[in-house]
Amino acid sequence: MNSKILLVSPDKVLEENVGGQIIETGYTFSVVKTGKEAQKAIYDEPFFSVLLDVTVQNYSFIEVVRYIKCVKPSLGIFLYFPTKEVFEDFDFTKKDLRTLGISDVFIGTTGLARATKTICDICHSDLWKSVTKSNKISEEEEVTEADKKFTRLVINELHMGGVTIFDIYIRLKRDKYIKIFQKGDFFDAERIEKYKKESVQFLYFKTHERATYINFMNKVLSKALSSKTMGSAKKLDLIKVTSEKIFESIVTEGINPRLVGETQNLCKSMHANIGADTGLTKLLKDFKDFDPEAYEHAFLVSFFAVLICQNLEWGSERTSQIVGLAAILHDIGKLKLGDELKLMRPSEMNPEQLKSYESHPLVGLEILQSFPQIKEPVKQVIYQHHELVDGSGFPNSLTGIRIYPLAKIVNVADRYAHIISDHKLDPLAALKKFVRDREEVRCRDPEIMKALIMSFIGKK
């Protein structure tokens, strides 16, 4: 496993301020002083990220960045500016940095205090693979820490192998927790069952471990898909848990290369899961514990968008991955709306509020323009996912063939997901309500609607 960071600086500032943090976190590092030495090291050794001082000489930092994008495009790139004045002298905008492929910047030695954690969280979330398995089960321990440091997980949705990959807690009250497992413990399912019997509904882990959990769940998913014994509902549940944590990370952290990669892996899993299951009707009916309120809207839209793709004659793995990723991000523009609008349905808004709401596809497109790793087809789906074939949609009142076909898929999946959640219906009942509403059907592409219906019949 690659766990090495390259530090590039003409002096010892990075080594002295970051080197100790790197070692404590379980990583290693190399140090070079010039841009030329950096290029040679990047060519010769398998680093997972580079922390680059912008004052480096003998090949400028820009030349080093361009070299990385050519020979090691997956490498995480982080910039260090010695002072705020140096940063301002370069006159960079966030968009400029994203275009260059820069993951983050650190200004001054105070900025370096968060460098190691940021680099590890963004670029390298698979250290769970190196957790040493043991037969020990640590004693439970009461701890006092701020609630804001924790992420919540439904107790029935915890998936763990024989080893605990991070500390697991239950919450007693505000800022009070019991650590029930330590990282590296043997994962004793009986201890979890004990808390279930005591009516504990949620488990908690540290928010900085969320990237680890997402990466772990994606690996679990890839193995689950090849299982002959695991039921469709269980596989779908794994997809749900993973997608919810990805969506939660996007909302709280913003978009970064790691999350894009994890989302793409999730979309591949959805495509493979649906494509490998010949009884799609059974897959949905088997999901007896379906609870619309427990599901993130982004998960529902993603799942049903991929489901529709599987039932289109021109659908492919590539189209599934595009619509799956776009569906998870389709409402990203709403993050810029006021809190009041986020909680309202369009039918409850006044004209001014509705105008603001209808700008969210454009806002979403503008947000994603700063992320070159999000490809243009995904951006267009997000921009057009509220357009309707009769011209009554927004933001541009496009009609018929002027609407990007993949945006039509996400539009249907989005509306269908809202019917499920708003009316608290199971998927089949929601489908019946959807297709019986002439106004709903009239403004959507009949080929896409047919593909949704065919998902329940089980044949293309």
C-alpha positions as CSV (number, residue, x, y, z in Angstrom):
1,M,0.0,0.0,0.0
2,N,1.3,3.4,-1.0
3,S,1.6,5.7,2.0
4,K,4.4,8.1,1.1
5,I,4.2,11.9,0.8
6,L,6.7,14.1,-1.1
7,L,7.7,17.4,0.5
8,V,9.1,20.0,-1.9
9,S,10.7,23.1,-0.3
10,P,13.9,25.1,-0.7
11,D,14.3,25.1,3.2
12,K,13.2,22.9,6.1
13,V,9.9,24.5,6.8
14,L,7.8,21.6,5.6
15,E,9.9,18.9,7.1
16,E,10.0,20.7,10.5
17,N,6.3,21.5,10.6
18,V,4.7,18.5,8.9
19,G,7.3,15.7,9.1
20,G,6.4,14.7,12.7
21,Q,2.7,14.7,11.9
22,I,3.2,12.5,9.0
23,I,5.2,9.9,11.0
24,E,2.6,10.0,13.8
25,T,-0.2,9.3,11.3
26,G,1.6,6.1,10.1
27,Y,2.9,7.6,6.8
28,T,6.4,8.2,5.5
29,F,7.8,11.1,3.5
30,S,10.7,12.2,1.3
31,V,12.1,15.7,1.0
32,V,13.6,17.5,-2.0
33,K,14.6,21.1,-2.4
34,T,14.2,21.9,-6.1
35,G,11.5,21.6,-8.8
36,K,13.9,19.4,-10.9
37,E,14.5,17.1,-8.0
38,A,10.8,16.9,-7.4
39,Q,10.1,15.8,-11.0
40,K,12.8,13.1,-10.7
41,A,11.4,11.8,-7.4
42,I,7.8,11.7,-8.7
43,Y,9.0,9.7,-11.8
44,D,11.1,7.3,-9.7
45,E,8.9,6.7,-6.6
46,P,5.2,5.8,-5.8
47,F,4.0,8.8,-3.8
48,F,0.3,9.3,-3.2
49,S,0.5,13.1,-2.7
50,V,2.9,16.1,-3.0
51,L,3.1,19.1,-0.7
52,L,4.7,21.8,-2.8
53,D,6.3,25.1,-1.6
54,V,5.4,27.7,-4.2
55,T,8.8,29.4,-3.7
56,V,10.7,26.4,-5.0
57,Q,13.2,27.1,-7.8
58,N,15.1,25.3,-10.6
59,Y,11.7,24.5,-12.2
60,S,8.9,26.5,-10.7
61,F,6.0,25.0,-8.8
62,I,3.8,25.6,-11.9
63,E,6.2,23.5,-14.0
64,V,6.1,20.8,-11.3
65,V,2.3,20.8,-11.2
66,R,2.1,20.5,-15.0
67,Y,4.6,17.6,-15.0
68,I,2.5,15.8,-12.4
69,K,-0.7,16.2,-14.4
70,C,1.1,14.7,-17.4
71,V,2.9,11.7,-15.8
72,K,1.0,11.1,-12.5
73,P,-2.5,12.7,-12.9
74,S,-3.9,10.8,-9.9
75,L,-1.4,12.3,-7.5
76,G,-2.8,14.7,-4.9
77,I,-1.3,18.1,-5.2
78,F,-1.2,20.6,-2.2
79,L,0.5,24.0,-2.2
80,Y,2.2,25.8,0.6
81,F,2.4,29.7,0.6
82,P,4.8,31.0,3.2
83,T,2.7,34.1,3.9
84,K,-0.7,35.6,3.0
85,E,1.1,38.3,1.0
86,V,2.8,35.7,-1.1
87,F,-0.6,34.0,-1.8
88,E,-2.1,37.4,-2.7
89,D,0.8,38.2,-5.0
90,F,0.0,35.2,-7.2
91,D,-3.6,36.5,-7.5
92,F,-5.1,33.0,-7.6
93,T,-8.8,32.3,-7.4
94,K,-10.2,29.0,-6.1
95,K,-11.3,28.3,-9.7
96,D,-7.7,28.8,-10.9
97,L,-6.4,26.4,-8.4
98,R,-9.1,23.8,-9.2
99,T,-8.3,24.1,-12.9
100,L,-4.6,23.4,-12.1
101,G,-5.8,20.3,-10.2
102,I,-4.8,21.6,-6.7
103,S,-6.6,19.8,-3.9
104,D,-5.9,22.4,-1.2
105,V,-3.6,25.2,-0.1
106,F,-1.9,26.0,3.2
107,I,-0.8,29.6,4.1
108,G,1.9,30.1,6.7
109,T,3.1,27.7,9.4
110,T,-0.3,28.0,11.1
111,G,-1.9,26.7,8.0
112,L,0.4,23.7,8.0
113,A,-1.1,22.6,11.3
114,R,-4.0,21.0,9.4
115,A,-1.9,19.8,6.5
116,T,-1.4,16.1,7.3
117,K,-5.0,15.4,8.3
118,T,-6.3,17.2,5.2
119,I,-3.9,15.4,2.8
120,C,-4.7,12.0,4.3
121,D,-8.5,12.6,4.3
122,I,-8.6,13.8,0.7
123,C,-6.1,11.4,-0.9
124,H,-5.7,8.3,1.1
125,S,-8.7,6.8,2.8
126,D,-7.7,3.1,2.6
127,L,-5.5,2.8,5.6
128,W,-8.1,0.5,7.1
129,K,-6.5,-2.2,5.1
130,S,-3.4,-2.0,7.3
131,V,-5.3,-2.3,10.6
132,T,-3.8,-5.3,12.4
133,K,-6.4,-7.9,13.3
134,S,-6.4,-9.2,16.9
135,N,-8.5,-11.3,19.2
136,K,-8.8,-8.7,21.9
137,I,-11.9,-6.8,22.8
138,S,-11.2,-3.6,24.7
139,E,-13.1,-2.6,27.8
140,E,-15.8,0.0,27.3
141,E,-14.6,3.5,28.1
142,E,-16.6,6.6,28.8
143,V,-15.3,9.7,27.0
144,T,-16.2,13.4,26.9
145,E,-15.9,15.0,23.4
146,A,-17.9,17.6,21.5
147,D,-20.8,16.2,19.5
148,K,-19.6,18.1,16.4
149,K,-16.7,15.6,16.1
150,F,-18.9,12.6,15.5
151,T,-20.9,11.1,12.6
152,R,-24.0,9.1,13.3
153,L,-24.8,5.7,11.8
154,V,-28.0,3.6,12.2
155,I,-27.0,0.6,14.3
156,N,-28.5,-1.9,11.8
157,E,-26.5,-0.3,9.1
158,L,-23.0,-0.9,10.6
159,H,-21.0,-3.3,8.4
160,M,-17.7,-4.5,9.7
161,G,-15.5,-7.5,9.1
162,G,-13.6,-9.4,11.8
163,V,-11.6,-6.4,12.8
164,T,-12.8,-2.9,13.9
165,I,-11.4,-0.4,11.5
166,F,-12.0,2.7,13.7
167,D,-13.3,3.5,17.2
168,I,-17.0,3.0,17.6
169,Y,-19.2,4.8,20.2
170,I,-22.7,5.1,21.6
171,R,-24.0,8.5,22.7
172,L,-25.2,9.0,26.3
173,K,-26.1,12.7,26.2
174,R,-24.6,15.9,25.0
175,D,-20.8,15.6,24.5
176,K,-20.8,12.2,26.5
177,Y,-20.1,8.9,24.8
178,I,-19.1,5.3,25.6
179,K,-16.4,3.9,23.3
180,I,-17.6,0.3,22.8
181,F,-14.9,-0.7,20.3
182,Q,-11.3,0.5,19.7
183,K,-9.6,0.4,16.4
184,G,-8.0,-3.0,15.9
185,D,-10.4,-4.8,18.2
186,F,-12.0,-8.1,17.2
187,F,-15.5,-7.1,16.1
188,D,-17.8,-8.8,18.5
189,A,-21.3,-8.8,16.9
190,E,-22.8,-9.9,20.3
191,R,-21.8,-6.6,21.8
192,I,-23.8,-4.8,19.1
193,E,-26.8,-7.1,19.7
194,K,-26.7,-6.3,23.4
195,Y,-27.1,-2.6,22.6
196,K,-29.9,-3.3,20.1
197,K,-31.8,-5.1,22.9
198,E,-31.3,-2.0,25.0
199,S,-33.0,0.0,22.3
200,V,-29.9,1.8,21.1
201,Q,-30.7,3.1,17.6
202,F,-27.4,4.8,16.6
203,L,-23.7,4.2,16.7
204,Y,-21.1,7.0,16.2
205,F,-17.6,7.3,14.9
206,K,-15.3,10.3,14.5
207,T,-16.2,12.4,11.5
208,H,-12.6,12.4,10.3
209,E,-13.0,8.6,9.8
210,R,-15.9,9.1,7.4
211,A,-13.6,8.8,4.3
212,T,-12.3,5.6,5.7
213,Y,-15.8,4.2,6.1
214,I,-16.8,5.2,2.6
215,N,-13.8,3.6,1.1
216,F,-14.3,0.4,3.2
217,M,-18.0,0.2,2.2
218,N,-17.1,0.6,-1.5
219,K,-14.8,-2.4,-1.2
220,V,-17.5,-4.4,0.7
221,L,-19.9,-3.6,-2.2
222,S,-17.5,-4.8,-4.8
223,K,-17.2,-8.2,-3.0
224,A,-20.9,-8.4,-2.3
225,L,-21.8,-8.1,-5.9
226,S,-20.1,-11.4,-6.7
227,S,-21.8,-13.2,-3.8
228,K,-24.2,-16.0,-4.8
229,T,-25.8,-16.1,-1.3
230,M,-26.3,-12.4,-0.4
231,G,-29.9,-11.3,-1.3
232,S,-30.8,-8.4,-3.5
233,A,-32.2,-6.4,-0.6
234,K,-29.0,-6.7,1.4
235,K,-26.9,-5.5,-1.6
236,L,-29.3,-2.6,-2.1
237,D,-28.9,-1.7,1.6
238,L,-25.1,-1.6,1.3
239,I,-25.5,0.8,-1.6
240,K,-27.9,2.9,0.4
241,V,-25.5,3.2,3.4
242,T,-22.5,4.1,1.2
243,S,-24.4,6.7,-0.9
244,E,-25.8,8.4,2.2
245,K,-22.3,8.9,3.7
246,I,-21.0,10.1,0.4
247,F,-23.8,12.7,0.1
248,E,-23.3,13.7,3.8
249,S,-19.6,14.3,3.0
250,I,-20.3,16.3,-0.1
251,V,-22.7,18.6,1.9
252,T,-20.3,19.1,4.8
253,E,-16.9,19.0,3.1
254,G,-17.6,20.1,-0.5
255,I,-16.4,18.2,-3.5
256,N,-12.9,16.8,-3.7
257,P,-11.1,14.3,-5.9
258,R,-11.5,11.5,-3.3
259,L,-15.3,11.9,-3.1
260,V,-15.6,12.0,-6.9
261,G,-13.6,8.8,-7.1
262,E,-15.7,7.1,-4.4
263,T,-18.9,8.3,-6.1
264,Q,-17.8,6.8,-9.4
265,N,-17.0,3.5,-7.7
266,L,-20.5,3.6,-6.1
267,C,-22.1,4.2,-9.5
268,K,-20.2,1.2,-11.0
269,S,-21.5,-0.9,-8.1
270,M,-25.1,0.2,-8.7
271,H,-24.8,-0.6,-12.4
272,A,-23.3,-4.0,-11.7
273,N,-25.9,-4.8,-9.0
274,I,-28.8,-4.0,-11.2
275,G,-27.4,-5.5,-14.3
276,A,-26.6,-8.8,-12.7
277,D,-30.0,-9.2,-11.2
278,T,-32.5,-10.7,-13.6
279,G,-35.4,-10.3,-11.3
280,L,-35.6,-6.5,-10.7
281,T,-39.2,-6.8,-9.6
282,K,-38.2,-9.2,-6.9
283,L,-35.3,-6.9,-5.9
284,L,-37.7,-4.1,-5.1
285,K,-40.4,-6.3,-3.5
286,D,-37.8,-8.1,-1.4
287,F,-37.0,-4.7,0.3
288,K,-39.8,-5.1,2.9
289,D,-38.3,-2.7,5.3
290,F,-38.4,0.1,2.8
291,D,-38.7,3.4,4.7
292,P,-38.7,6.6,2.5
293,E,-37.9,8.9,5.4
294,A,-34.7,7.0,6.2
295,Y,-33.4,7.3,2.7
296,E,-31.4,10.2,1.4
297,H,-33.1,11.7,-1.7
298,A,-29.8,11.5,-3.6
299,F,-29.6,7.7,-3.1
300,L,-33.2,7.2,-4.4
301,V,-32.6,9.3,-7.5
302,S,-29.3,7.6,-8.2
303,F,-30.6,4.1,-7.8
304,F,-33.7,4.7,-10.0
305,A,-31.7,6.6,-12.6
306,V,-29.4,3.6,-13.0
307,L,-32.4,1.3,-13.0
308,I,-33.9,3.3,-15.9
309,C,-30.6,3.1,-17.8
310,Q,-30.6,-0.7,-17.5
311,N,-34.0,-0.7,-19.3
312,L,-33.1,1.5,-22.2
313,E,-32.0,0.0,-25.5
314,W,-29.2,2.5,-25.7
315,G,-28.3,2.3,-22.0
316,S,-24.7,1.2,-21.2
317,E,-22.3,1.0,-18.3
318,R,-21.0,4.4,-19.3
319,T,-24.5,6.0,-19.3
320,S,-25.2,4.4,-15.9
321,Q,-22.1,5.9,-14.4
322,I,-22.9,9.4,-15.8
323,V,-26.5,9.5,-14.5
324,G,-25.5,7.8,-11.2
325,L,-22.9,10.5,-10.5
326,A,-25.1,13.3,-11.8
327,A,-28.0,12.1,-9.6
328,I,-26.0,12.2,-6.4
329,L,-24.9,15.7,-7.3
330,H,-28.1,16.9,-9.0
331,D,-29.2,19.3,-6.2
332,I,-25.7,20.6,-5.3
333,G,-26.8,24.1,-6.3
334,K,-29.3,24.1,-3.4
335,L,-26.4,24.4,-1.0
336,K,-26.3,28.1,-2.0
337,L,-29.9,28.6,-1.2
338,G,-31.0,30.1,2.1
339,D,-31.9,27.7,4.9
340,E,-35.5,28.7,4.6
341,L,-35.8,27.5,1.0
342,K,-34.0,24.2,1.6
343,L,-37.0,23.1,3.8
344,M,-39.7,24.3,1.4
345,R,-41.4,22.6,-1.5
346,P,-41.9,24.7,-4.7
347,S,-45.6,24.8,-4.2
348,E,-45.1,26.6,-0.8
349,M,-42.9,29.4,-2.2
350,N,-43.8,32.9,-3.2
351,P,-42.8,34.2,-6.7
352,E,-39.5,35.7,-5.4
353,Q,-38.6,32.5,-3.5
354,L,-39.5,30.3,-6.5
355,K,-37.3,32.4,-8.8
356,S,-34.4,31.8,-6.4
357,Y,-35.2,28.1,-6.2
358,E,-35.3,27.7,-10.0
359,S,-31.7,29.1,-10.2
360,H,-30.3,26.0,-8.4
361,P,-29.4,24.0,-11.6
362,L,-27.4,27.0,-12.9
363,V,-25.8,27.5,-9.5
364,G,-24.9,23.8,-9.4
365,L,-23.3,24.0,-12.9
366,E,-21.3,27.1,-11.8
367,I,-20.1,25.2,-8.7
368,L,-18.9,22.2,-10.7
369,Q,-17.1,24.3,-13.3
370,S,-14.3,24.5,-10.8
371,F,-13.9,20.7,-10.8
372,P,-12.2,19.4,-14.0
373,Q,-12.6,15.8,-12.7
374,I,-16.4,16.3,-13.2
375,K,-16.9,15.7,-16.9
376,E,-19.1,17.8,-19.1
377,P,-21.9,15.2,-19.6
378,V,-22.4,15.1,-15.8
379,K,-22.5,18.9,-15.6
380,Q,-25.1,19.1,-18.4
381,V,-27.4,16.5,-16.7
382,I,-27.2,18.6,-13.5
383,Y,-27.9,21.8,-15.4
384,Q,-30.9,20.4,-17.3
385,H,-32.5,17.9,-14.8
386,H,-35.5,20.2,-14.3
387,E,-36.3,20.7,-18.0
388,L,-39.5,19.1,-19.3
389,V,-40.3,18.0,-22.8
390,D,-43.3,20.3,-23.1
391,G,-41.2,23.4,-22.3
392,S,-42.7,23.9,-18.8
393,G,-39.4,23.2,-17.0
394,F,-36.5,25.4,-16.0
395,P,-34.1,27.1,-16.1
396,N,-34.3,27.5,-19.9
397,S,-37.8,26.0,-20.9
398,L,-36.1,23.6,-23.3
399,T,-38.4,21.2,-25.3
400,G,-38.2,17.7,-26.7
401,I,-34.9,16.8,-28.4
402,R,-33.2,20.0,-27.2
403,I,-33.0,18.4,-23.7
404,Y,-29.9,16.2,-23.1
405,P,-31.3,12.6,-23.0
406,L,-29.5,11.7,-19.8
407,A,-31.0,14.7,-18.1
408,K,-34.4,13.3,-18.9
409,I,-33.5,10.1,-17.0
410,V,-32.5,12.0,-13.9
411,N,-35.7,14.2,-14.2
412,V,-37.9,11.1,-14.1
413,A,-35.9,9.5,-11.3
414,D,-36.0,12.7,-9.3
415,R,-39.8,13.1,-9.6
416,Y,-40.4,9.4,-8.9
417,A,-38.2,9.6,-5.8
418,H,-40.2,12.6,-4.6
419,I,-43.5,10.7,-5.0
420,I,-42.1,7.9,-2.9
421,S,-40.9,10.2,-0.1
422,D,-43.6,12.9,-0.1
423,H,-46.5,10.4,-0.1
424,K,-44.7,7.7,1.9
425,L,-45.4,5.0,-0.7
426,D,-43.6,1.8,-1.5
427,P,-41.9,1.8,-5.0
428,L,-44.7,-0.1,-6.8
429,A,-47.5,2.1,-5.3
430,A,-45.5,5.2,-6.2
431,L,-45.1,4.0,-9.8
432,K,-48.9,3.5,-10.1
433,K,-49.5,7.0,-8.8
434,F,-46.9,8.4,-11.2
435,V,-48.2,6.8,-14.4
436,R,-51.8,7.5,-13.6
437,D,-51.2,11.3,-13.4
438,R,-51.6,12.5,-17.0
439,E,-50.0,15.9,-16.3
440,E,-46.9,14.2,-14.9
441,V,-46.6,11.8,-17.8
442,R,-47.4,14.4,-20.5
443,C,-44.4,16.5,-19.7
444,R,-41.8,13.7,-19.6
445,D,-40.2,11.6,-22.3
446,P,-42.3,8.5,-23.0
447,E,-39.2,6.3,-23.7
448,I,-37.8,7.1,-20.2
449,M,-41.2,6.6,-18.6
450,K,-41.5,3.2,-20.3
451,A,-38.0,2.2,-19.1
452,L,-39.0,3.0,-15.5
453,I,-42.2,0.8,-15.9
454,M,-40.1,-2.0,-17.5
455,S,-38.0,-2.0,-14.3
456,F,-40.9,-3.6,-12.5
457,I,-41.8,-6.0,-15.3
458,G,-38.2,-7.3,-15.5
459,K,-37.7,-7.3,-19.2
460,K,-36.3,-4.7,-21.7
